[in-house]
């Protein structure tokens, strides 16, 4: 099977989508050839059955660069389609599915789209993408923003459990509370800051590291988080580390005593922490089954900083052996349900099903 994958970025150092490089490498192990077309191409390892085409964001400058992107798009997608891929797979950019649709239609190639954005309202791009895609892949069926979900297949997350793995070595220094994820209002950092303030006031010794990039639209919220840290006199305890590439995150998880995510959904970062073998704290209702039977230790109300503070203190006071037991069980659950290998198998299975259907339809038309 030949697959054309269209991406935003093919760069392992990209703090937002650097993980997609490992996704593509895992996919390449399951297909005959993988052609990748990305807006930006930078740091990655060459593979024998991966061909990479760039639209030039990493090098093109000047006022006409968007026009040049489009010219390269036309040239590159024609080159890729001339090699007769069995399908086109777009990742996290619905507009790419829309732009690819005319080429796919005239060549009889199905489009499969991966897009997952919890809480997002339908847009023109997501509506058009829904129409031109044979199947939509998402984390859950309802994490694709569209009024109907007939085409949507929920496949879950894909955590690289080879990359995110435990470290049995004990580290010196105060316990570390880790929070990984984009600094944005949906991540609810201010609740965490208030919980940490209460812990510090009680004399608790700890360190908190907040890792994550900041989009321009979230700059005001980031400034509020910085101000809250300063106003709470936590500047020596809480560090805003900034963006860290996905492939460098494992060492940060391994240093941590516990990972906290106050977002209203069970985020990918919490799953990475579980795969790394550390306990995680998450709001109630965010896939509670993963955290059973430790609901009273690991779940909290993300509008209640007092409860979060109590949960954190209980985890920090917990014997090391008990924390390791929790972390080991959580890792086993990620390996069983949400590993990258399992997700890759599921995605490629959908590829084969759609390619077969497309071939049969084309054969019937010819007859």
N, C-alpha and C positions, 0 to 999 in steps of 0.2 A: 504494500500500500504506500502511495505517495501522498504527503500532506503539505499544503501551503499554510503556514501559521503567520498571521499578521498581528504585530504587537506594537505597543507604545514604545518600549525600550528593551533592548537586549544588552543589558549591562549589569553584571553581578554586583557592582558597587552602587547601583541605584537604591536609595533608602526606601523607596515606596514599592517598587516592583522588581527588585533585584532577584527575588526568589524565583521569578519566571524562568531564569536561565536553567535552574535545576529541573523545573517542570519540563522544559523543552528537551533537556538531556535524557530525562526519564522516558519521555514520549518517543524520542529517537530510538531507544532500545526496543520499541514495540512496533515500529514501522520500517519499511524498506528505505524510504528517503523522506527527510524533513527539510522543506525549504522555509526559511524564516525571512520575513520582510518586516522591518521595524523602522519607526521614525528615527530612532537613534540607536546606533550600534557602538559599543565600547568594549569594556572588559569581559571577555569570555574565553573559554578554551575551545580549540578546534576539534571537530569530530568528523569521522570519515563519512557519515551519511547525513550530515547537516550542511546545508548551503545557506549562507547569510547574505541578504541584500539590505542595504540601508537607503532610507530616504534622505539622509544627509544632515540631520539636525546637529550632529557632533562636529560638523565642519562648515556648513553653509552659513554665511553671515550676510548682513545687508538688508535693504528694504524689500527686495524681491524674493526673499528666501521662501516664502510660502508658495509662490508661483513655481519656484524651482522644485519644492517638495512635490507638487502636483505633477510636474513633468516627469520627475523620477518615479512617482507612483505609477503613472501610465507605462513607462518603459519597463519597470521592474515586474509589474503584475503581468504584463504581456509575456515577458521572458519566462516567468514562473509557469504561467498557464500553457506555454508552448511545450512544457515538459509533461503535460497532461496529468496534473494531480487528481487524486480521487475525490478530494474535498478541500474546502477552505475553512480554516479554523481561526476565528478572531478572538482575542483575549482582552477583556475589560474596556473595549472601545467600540460601542455599538455603531458609531458613524463609519468605522472601517468596513463593517458588514454591508452598510448601505452603499458605500463607494465601490465595494467589490461586486455588488449585485449585477450590474450590466455585464461585466466580464464573465461572471459565473453563469448567468442565464444563457448567454450565447454559446457557452462551452459545455452546458449541461452538467455543471459541477455544483453539488450542494454546499451550502454555507452552514457551518455550525458555530454558534456564538457562545462564549463564556462571559457572563456578566453577573455580578452579585453586588448589590448596593442596598442593604437593609434600610428601610424608611424613606428611600428616595421616591419622589413622585414621578409618574410617567412623563416623558418628554417626547418631542417630535422624533428625536433620534432613536429612542428605545421603542417607540411605536413602529417606525419604519423598519427597524432592525428585526422586530418580531415578525413582520410580514415577509421579509426576504430570507429569513433563516429557516432551514428545515427543522432544526432543533435548537433550543436554548438550554445551555448547561449553567447551573447555578449552585450555590451552597445548599439552599433549600428551595422548594418550589416557589415560595412567595418572596424570595429575595431578588427576583427580577421585576423591575417596575413596569408592570403592564396590567390593565384591568382583567385580562384573562390569562390563564396559565396552562392551556392545553399543550403547548409546545415545550413547556419548561420541565426539565428533569433535574431534580435535586440530587447532587452527588456528594455533598459534604466537603470538608476541607481536605487539603493534601499536605501533611506535615512531613518534612524530610527527617525521618527518625534516625537516619545515619548521621546527619549533620547535628541535629538536636538530640544529644545523648547525655546521660548523667556523668558526673565527675565525683568519684568517691572521696577525693582528698578534702580534708577539713582546712578551711582558710582561717588565718588569724584576723583579729580585728573585730569591731562591733558587727552585730547582725545587719544584713543588708535587705532592705525592702525595695523591690524592683517594680517599676511600672513602665512597660514598653508599649508604645503606640503613638500615633500622631497626636500632637497637642491641639486638641479641638474640643469644643463644648460638649460634643456627644460622648467624649471619653470621661467627663465628669471629674477632672483633676481637683477641682476646688473642694469636693467632699473629702478626697484623700488628704489634702493639705490641712483641713480642719481636724481630721482624725489624728494626723501626725502632731499637730499643735497640742492637742490634749495629751498625747503620750509624752511629749517632751516636757510639758508642765508637771507631769507626775514624776519626773526624774528618770525616765526610761532612756537608756543609751542605745542608739541605733543610727544607721545611715540610710537615706532614701535616694535612689537614683532614678530619675525620670528620663527615659530615652524616647526620642521621636522627632520627626521632622515637623516643620510648621509651614503650612500653606499661607499665601498672602491673605486669603479670606479669613484666616484664623488668627491673624496677627494681634488683633485687639484682645482676643481671649488669652493668647499667650502672655500679653502684657499684664492681664488681670492675674494670671497664675504667678508670674514673677512678683507682682505687688503683694499677693497673699503670702508668699513665702517670706518676703521681707517684713511685712506687717506682723507676721506670726513669730518673728525672730527665729526663723528656721534656716537662715542663709548658710550656716555652718553645718547643717544636717542634711538639707535637701539640695541636690545638685541637678540642674537641668543640663543633661549631657548633650542633647541635640540628636541629630540623625545618625544612625549607625547602620551600615549595610547589612542585609540579612545574613550573609555568610559569616559575619563577625559577631552576630548576636549570641551564639552558643556560649562563648566565654563569659558573657555578662550574666546569662541565666545561671551558669554553674557557680558563679560567685554569690548568688542570692540565697537568702534563707527562705523567702516567700515572694511570690509575684502577685500583684494586685491589679485588677482591672475593674473599674467602677462603671464601665459601659453597660448599656441595657441589654446588649447581646453578648454571647460568649465569643469573644474575639479570637482571631487567629493567634495573637500573642499569648493568650492564656494556654492555648493548645501546645504552642511551642514550649512554654514553661513546663507543662505536664510531661511532654516528651523528654525534657531535660531532667526529669525526676525530682522536681521541687513542688511543694504544695502551692496551691493558688487560691486566692480569694476572689469570689465573683458574686454579683447581685443575684438574689433569688429570682427564679424563672429563666435563668440563662443556662438551659441545658442541664438542669439539676441532676439528671441521671448520672452524669460523669462524676459528680462529687459525692454520691451516695457511697457509704453510709455516714459521711462526715458533714452532713448538712449543718449541724449546730456549730461546727468549727470553721467551715469554709464559705458558707453563704451569708450574705448580709443584705440589709435594706440600703440601697444606694442613695437614699435621701436622709440617712441617719448616720452622721459621722461618729456619734457615740458608740453605736453598735460596731462599726468598722474598727474603731480604736480598740474595742474590747477583743474583737476577733484577732487583730494583729498582735495584741499583747499575749493572747493565749497561744498563738503559733510560736512566738518568740520564746515563751516559757516552756514549750513542749520539749520533751527529751529528744535528742537527735535521732535516736533509733526509731521513734514514732514518726517523726517527720520523713525519714527515709522510707518507712513502710508505706506511708501515704503516697509519696512521690513515685515509688516503684509501681504501686497499683495503678496510679494515674497514667504512667507511661505505658503500661500494658494495654490500657483501654485505647490510647491513641494509636498504638501499633495495630490493634485489632480493627478499629473503625475508621481512622482518619490518617493513615500513613500515605505518603506520596505514592508509594508503589501500588497501593490499593486504588487510589484515585486515578492513577494513570491507566490501570487496567480497565476501570469503569469508563473513562473517557474514550479509550481506543475501542472498546466494545461498541459504544455509540457510533464512533466513526465507521466501523465495519457495517453496522446495521443500516446506516444511512447511505453508505456507498453501494450496498447491495440493492437497496430499494431504488436508488437513482439509476443503477444499471438496468434493473428490470423494467422500470418505466421507459427508459430510453429504448430498450429492446422492443417493447410493445408498440412504441411510436413508430419505430422503423418498420415493423411488420405491418 
